[in-house]
Amino acid sequence: QDYFTDENRVLKKDPQQDYHLEYAMENSTHTILAFSRELHTCDTNDKSITESTVRVIWAYHHKDMGEAGQNYHGSNRGTKSLRLLNPEREEVLSASLPYFDLTNKDVPVPDKDTTYWCQMFKIPVQHEKHHVTKVEPLIQKGHENLVHHILLYQCSSNLNDSVLDYGHECYHPNMPDSFLTCETVIFAWAIGGE
């Protein structure tokens, strides 16, 4: 059934049932539900499904929902950032095209909720006009859950190469002034994107 929550996280049955069960299967280890819904339901209790990254929240209980309503899920819950609409794209890039990687080295991850890390890079000099056709994240295996988003800025071209030697925690009182010259975002990536 189609339910929604209010600002107090109380689960309520939606008077406009927009979700339709397509398939259901259960065995001794798995329960599988496949359902469909219009992308835009015109229901104020439903979020529109767009090409943006969305936060999917899931929860389950080992017993079916009774007449009294849903059972509390306890610790059987979680979230995941996904792009529900991710159309297949033909890969048109040739393996022979030139590319370069911008990678941080030995970044310390402190035991706190959020850390912003800044690092300056000098991209390879091009002697003729080039076009960027693809940018993608390069995250060390096993560290995917540590990286929430990446922003690539354009910085002043008048900086000395000595600022390239090390990274620094962003917005820290000791952050070098050269980092303040980076004001134009040229690429952004977040969890769920490519």
C-alpha positions in Angstrom: 0.0 0.0 0.0 1.0 3.6 -0.5 1.9 5.3 2.8 3.7 8.6 3.7 5.1 10.2 6.8 4.3 13.5 8.3 6.7 16.0 10.0 6.6 13.8 13.2 7.5 10.7 11.3 4.1 9.1 11.8 3.2 6.7 9.0 -0.2 7.3 7.4 -2.0 5.5 4.6 -2.2 7.8 1.6 -5.8 8.4 0.4 -4.5 8.5 -3.2 -2.9 5.1 -3.9 -0.3 5.8 -6.6 1.9 2.7 -6.1 0.8 -0.5 -7.9 2.2 -3.9 -7.0 3.5 -5.7 -10.1 5.0 -8.8 -8.6 5.5 -10.3 -5.2 7.4 -13.4 -4.0 8.4 -14.8 -0.7 10.5 -17.9 0.4 12.2 -18.9 3.6 15.0 -16.2 3.2 13.7 -13.5 0.8 10.7 -11.2 0.2 10.7 -9.5 -3.2 8.3 -6.8 -4.2 8.2 -5.1 -7.5 6.0 -2.0 -7.9 5.4 0.8 -10.3 4.3 4.4 -10.1 4.0 7.5 -12.3 7.0 9.8 -12.2 4.7 12.8 -11.3 1.6 11.7 -9.4 0.2 15.2 -8.6 -0.2 13.9 -5.1 1.3 16.3 -2.4 2.2 13.2 -0.3 4.5 11.9 -3.1 7.9 13.2 -4.3 8.3 13.5 -8.0 10.9 11.1 -9.5 13.4 13.1 -11.5 16.9 12.6 -12.9 18.4 14.0 -9.7 19.9 12.0 -6.9 17.3 11.0 -4.3 17.6 9.6 -0.8 15.8 6.2 -0.6 14.8 5.2 2.9 13.9 1.5 3.6 12.8 -0.4 6.6 11.2 -3.9 7.3 9.9 -6.1 10.1 10.0 -9.9 10.1 6.2 -10.1 10.6 3.6 -8.9 8.1 1.7 -5.8 8.9 -1.3 -6.5 11.1 -4.7 -5.0 11.5 -3.3 -2.5 14.0 -0.9 -1.1 11.5 2.8 -1.4 10.8 5.3 -3.1 13.2 8.3 -1.1 14.3 11.3 -2.0 12.2 13.9 -1.6 15.0 17.4 -1.7 13.5 16.2 -3.2 10.2 16.4 0.0 8.3 18.8 2.1 6.1 19.2 4.7 3.4 20.9 4.9 0.1 21.5 7.8 -2.4 20.4 6.7 -5.8 19.6 8.0 -9.3 16.3 6.2 -10.0 16.3 7.5 -13.6 19.7 6.7 -15.1 19.1 6.2 -18.8 21.6 3.9 -20.6 24.2 6.0 -22.5 26.3 4.7 -25.3 30.0 5.0 -24.5 31.4 7.1 -27.3 34.8 7.7 -25.8 37.7 6.1 -27.5 40.3 4.4 -25.3 43.0 6.3 -27.2 41.8 9.8 -26.0 44.2 11.6 -23.7 43.3 11.9 -20.0 44.8 12.7 -16.7 43.9 11.9 -13.0 43.8 14.4 -10.1 44.4 12.3 -7.0 44.9 13.3 -3.4 47.7 11.5 -1.6 47.5 10.1 2.0 44.6 12.3 3.1 44.0 11.9 6.9 40.4 11.1 7.8 39.8 12.4 11.4 37.3 10.8 13.7 34.6 13.4 13.2 31.4 13.7 11.2 32.6 15.9 8.3 35.9 16.9 6.9 36.4 19.1 3.8 39.7 18.6 2.1 41.3 21.0 -0.3 44.1 20.1 -2.7 45.6 22.2 -5.6 46.5 20.6 -8.9 48.0 21.9 -12.0 46.5 20.3 -15.1 48.7 19.4 -18.0 49.4 22.2 -20.4 47.6 21.9 -23.8 49.2 23.6 -26.8 46.0 23.6 -28.8 42.2 23.7 -28.2 40.8 20.7 -26.3 37.3 19.8 -25.0 36.6 17.9 -21.8 34.2 15.1 -22.7 34.0 13.2 -19.4 34.8 13.7 -15.8 34.4 10.9 -13.2 35.3 10.3 -9.6 38.3 8.2 -8.8 37.8 6.8 -5.3 40.1 4.3 -3.7 38.4 0.9 -3.3 37.0 0.4 0.2 36.7 4.2 0.8 33.5 4.8 -1.1 31.5 5.4 2.1 33.9 8.2 3.1 33.4 10.4 0.1 30.2 12.3 -0.1 30.9 14.9 -2.8 33.7 16.3 -4.9 33.9 19.9 -6.3 36.5 20.9 -8.8 37.3 24.6 -8.8 39.3 26.8 -11.2 42.0 28.8 -9.3 44.1 31.8 -10.1 46.7 31.0 -12.8 49.2 33.3 -11.2 50.0 31.0 -8.3 53.4 29.5 -7.7 53.8 25.8 -8.2 54.9 25.4 -4.5 51.2 25.5 -3.5 50.8 22.1 -5.3 52.9 20.2 -2.9 50.3 19.5 -0.2 46.6 19.6 0.6 45.0 21.1 3.6 41.7 21.0 5.5 39.4 23.5 3.9 38.1 26.5 5.8 40.7 25.9 8.5 42.4 29.0 10.1 45.8 27.8 8.8 44.6 27.2 5.3 47.0 28.9 2.8 45.6 32.1 1.2 46.2 30.6 -2.3 43.1 28.4 -1.7 41.0 31.5 -1.5 41.6 32.2 -5.2 39.6 29.2 -6.2 36.1 30.6 -6.8 34.6 29.1 -10.0 33.2 25.6 -9.8 33.8 23.7 -13.0 32.6 20.2 -12.0 30.5 18.8 -9.2 29.9 15.2 -8.2 27.8 13.7 -5.3 26.9 10.1 -4.2 24.7 8.4 -6.8 26.1 10.4 -9.7 28.5 9.2 -12.3 
